[in-house]
């Protein structure tokens, strides 16, 4: 399949596009978030397994994707099997989460920054639906939350995580935390690398207007972690970084940096 044509985001958007974003797209996303967030809280009163809440989140995500005006393409969708695994993807934009929820065809939990739990509706849904917060600024809290994530995997629930721990500022991959490798090795489940292309041009960090563009999600081959031990967490993290970088730079107009940032951030879990 030929990739949709993606070009850099203009330095200044046309006023017509700004008006559509301000008066139509952004309000539609905010209203969808408020509506489906409230619906999710209501559903939480009557269920414990999170199935209905997850379905509501999928409908919220599809509404946000439609409202944004993006043209979404998924490559290698057949690799999204309902298996217990850690699904890891680069992080470009606030719109990444709707793309993930609208695409993954099975129930899962996300491991996300703890400060998202403070947001109205989104934070309430995260708390009531059993998602896993992680405090990347506090090593002890991070280890505790990763242990909770391991228990989630061992219970049979897939997990999704952004290994960078935050959105990119320039469109390129940042260093990865070793949390995904830590969880996958401890739970003895595969890691599925994925790459998002286009959401940075759609809504980069600190931008206020949506710029509709083609968005592509590329699903990579699962990485078998059964041969890794906790002493090789960093090695697995570097392999995950290389896999996602290969997927990303093969489908974006951005040239791969001659000198890339370090693949690994400060260790977020024990390696014993």
C-alpha positions in Angstrom: 0.0 0.0 0.0 1.3 3.4 -1.0 1.7 5.8 2.0 -0.5 8.9 2.0 1.4 12.0 1.3 2.4 13.8 4.5 4.0 17.2 4.4 5.4 19.6 7.1 2.9 21.6 9.1 2.8 25.2 7.8 4.4 27.8 10.1 1.1 29.8 9.9 -2.2 28.1 9.1 -4.7 29.7 6.8 -7.4 31.7 8.6 -10.1 29.5 7.2 -8.4 26.4 8.7 -8.0 28.2 12.0 -11.7 29.1 12.1 -12.8 25.6 11.3 -10.5 24.2 14.0 -11.6 26.8 16.6 -15.4 26.8 15.9 -15.9 23.2 14.8 -13.1 20.6 15.4 -12.0 21.6 18.8 -15.5 22.0 20.3 -16.5 18.7 18.8 -13.6 17.0 20.5 -14.2 18.7 23.8 -17.9 17.9 23.7 -17.2 14.3 22.8 -14.7 14.0 25.7 -17.3 15.4 28.1 -20.1 13.3 26.8 -18.3 10.0 26.6 -16.4 10.7 29.8 -19.6 11.1 31.7 -21.0 8.0 30.0 -18.0 6.1 31.1 -18.4 7.2 34.7 -22.0 6.1 34.7 -21.0 2.7 33.2 -18.4 2.3 36.0 -21.3 2.2 38.5 -22.6 -1.1 37.1 -19.5 -3.1 35.9 -16.2 -4.3 37.3 -14.4 -5.7 34.2 -14.3 -2.4 32.2 -15.7 -3.9 29.0 -18.4 -1.2 28.6 -16.0 1.5 29.6 -13.5 0.3 27.0 -16.2 0.3 24.3 -17.2 3.8 25.3 -13.6 4.9 25.1 -13.4 3.4 21.6 -16.4 5.4 20.5 -15.0 8.5 22.0 -11.7 7.9 20.1 -13.5 7.4 16.8 -15.5 10.6 17.3 -12.2 12.5 18.0 -10.5 11.0 15.0 -13.5 12.0 12.8 -13.7 15.5 14.3 -9.9 16.1 13.7 -10.2 15.6 10.0 -7.3 13.2 9.8 -7.1 10.5 7.2 -6.2 7.4 9.2 -4.4 4.4 7.6 -3.3 1.3 9.6 -0.4 -0.8 8.1 -0.1 -4.5 9.1 -3.3 -4.5 11.0 -3.2 -8.3 11.0 -0.4 -8.1 13.6 -2.9 -6.7 16.1 -3.9 -10.0 17.6 -5.8 -10.3 20.9 -2.7 -11.6 22.8 -1.4 -10.5 26.1 1.5 -8.2 25.3 3.0 -4.8 25.9 2.1 -2.5 22.9 4.5 0.4 22.6 4.4 3.4 20.3 6.2 6.7 19.8 4.4 9.8 21.2 3.8 12.8 19.0 0.6 14.5 20.0 -2.5 14.6 22.3 -4.3 12.9 19.3 -2.2 9.8 19.6 -4.4 8.3 22.3 -7.6 8.6 20.2 -5.8 6.9 17.3 -4.7 4.0 19.5 -8.1 3.5 21.2 -9.9 3.7 17.8 -7.5 1.1 16.2 -6.6 -1.7 18.7 -9.5 -4.2 18.3 -9.4 -5.6 21.8 -9.7 -4.5 25.4 -6.4 -3.2 27.0 -5.2 -0.9 29.7 -2.8 2.0 29.2 0.2 3.0 31.3 0.3 6.8 31.3 1.8 9.7 33.2 0.1 10.2 36.6 -0.6 13.9 35.9 -3.3 12.9 33.3 -5.4 11.6 36.2 -5.8 15.3 37.3 -7.7 16.2 34.1 -11.5 16.5 34.2 -13.4 13.6 32.5 -10.2 12.0 31.0 -8.7 11.6 34.5 -12.0 10.3 35.9 -12.3 7.8 33.2 -8.7 6.6 33.6 -9.2 6.1 37.3 -12.5 4.3 37.1 -11.6 2.1 34.2 -8.5 0.6 35.8 -5.7 2.3 33.8 -2.2 2.3 35.3 -0.6 5.7 36.3 3.2 6.0 36.4 5.2 8.8 38.0 8.3 9.1 35.8 9.7 11.8 38.1 9.7 9.6 41.2 11.7 6.4 40.8 10.1 4.6 43.8 6.6 5.5 42.7 7.5 4.4 39.2 8.7 1.0 40.3 5.5 0.5 42.3 3.3 1.4 39.4 5.3 -0.8 37.0 4.8 -3.7 39.4 1.0 -3.0 39.3 1.3 -3.1 35.5 3.0 -6.5 35.7 0.1 -7.8 37.7 -2.3 -6.5 35.1 -0.4 -8.4 32.4 -0.3 -11.6 34.4 -4.1 -11.3 34.9 -4.4 -11.6 31.1 -4.9 -8.0 30.1 -2.8 -6.4 27.4 -1.1 -3.1 28.1 -0.3 0.0 26.0 2.5 2.5 26.7 4.3 5.4 25.2 8.0 4.6 26.1 9.1 8.2 25.7 7.0 9.3 28.7 5.9 12.5 26.9 5.3 14.1 23.5 8.0 15.0 21.1 9.0 18.6 20.7 10.5 18.4 17.2 8.8 15.3 15.5 11.8 13.0 16.2 11.9 10.1 18.6 13.2 10.9 22.1 14.9 8.5 24.5 12.9 5.6 25.9 12.2 4.8 29.5 12.8 1.1 30.2 9.4 0.5 31.7 8.0 -1.5 28.8 11.0 -3.8 28.8 10.8 -4.2 32.6 7.1 -5.1 32.4 7.4 -7.5 29.5 10.3 -9.4 30.9 8.7 -9.7 34.4 5.4 -10.9 32.9 7.1 -12.9 30.1 5.0 -11.5 27.4 6.0 -10.1 23.9 6.4 -6.4 23.1 4.7 -5.2 19.9 6.4 -2.1 18.5 4.2 0.5 16.7 4.9 3.8 15.0 2.6 6.8 14.6 3.2 9.2 11.7 1.3 12.4 11.1 -0.2 13.3 14.5 2.8 15.7 15.1 1.8 17.7 12.0 -1.9 17.4 13.0 -1.5 18.8 16.5 2.1 19.3 17.8 2.9 20.1 21.4 1.8 23.6 22.5 -0.3 24.1 19.2 -3.8 25.3 19.5 -5.2 24.5 16.0 -5.8 21.2 14.3 -4.2 20.8 10.8 -5.9 17.8 9.1 -3.3 15.5 7.5 -2.9 11.8 6.6 -2.0 9.8 9.8 -0.5 6.4 9.6 -0.1 3.7 12.3 2.4 1.1 11.4 2.4 -2.2 13.5 5.7 -4.0 13.8 6.6 -7.6 14.4 6.2 -8.7 18.0 9.5 -9.0 19.9 9.9 -12.2 21.9 11.0 -11.5 25.4 11.3 -15.0 26.7 15.1 -15.0 26.0 15.6 -11.8 28.1 16.4 -11.6 31.8 16.1 -8.5 34.1 19.8 -7.9 33.6 19.1 -7.3 29.9 16.3 -4.7 30.4 18.4 -1.9 28.8 19.3 -4.2 25.8 15.6 -4.9 25.2 14.8 -1.2 25.5 17.4 -0.4 22.8 16.0 -3.0 20.6 12.5 -1.6 21.0 13.8 1.9 20.2 15.5 0.6 17.1 12.3 -1.2 15.9 10.1 1.8 16.4 12.6 4.2 14.8 12.9 1.9 11.7 9.1 1.9 11.3 8.8 5.7 11.9 11.5 6.9 9.6 10.5 4.5 6.8 7.1 6.3 6.6 7.8 10.0 7.4 9.3 12.8 5.3 11.6 13.6 8.2 15.2 12.4 7.6 16.6 10.1 10.3 19.1 12.1 12.3 22.7 11.4 11.6 23.4 11.5 15.3 20.3 10.3 17.2 19.4 11.0 20.8 20.3 8.3 23.3 17.9 5.3 23.0 17.7 5.0 26.8 16.5 7.3 29.5 17.4 6.9 33.2 16.5 3.4 34.5 13.0 3.3 35.9 13.0 -0.1 37.4 15.4 -2.6 39.1 17.6 -4.8 37.0 18.2 -7.7 39.4 
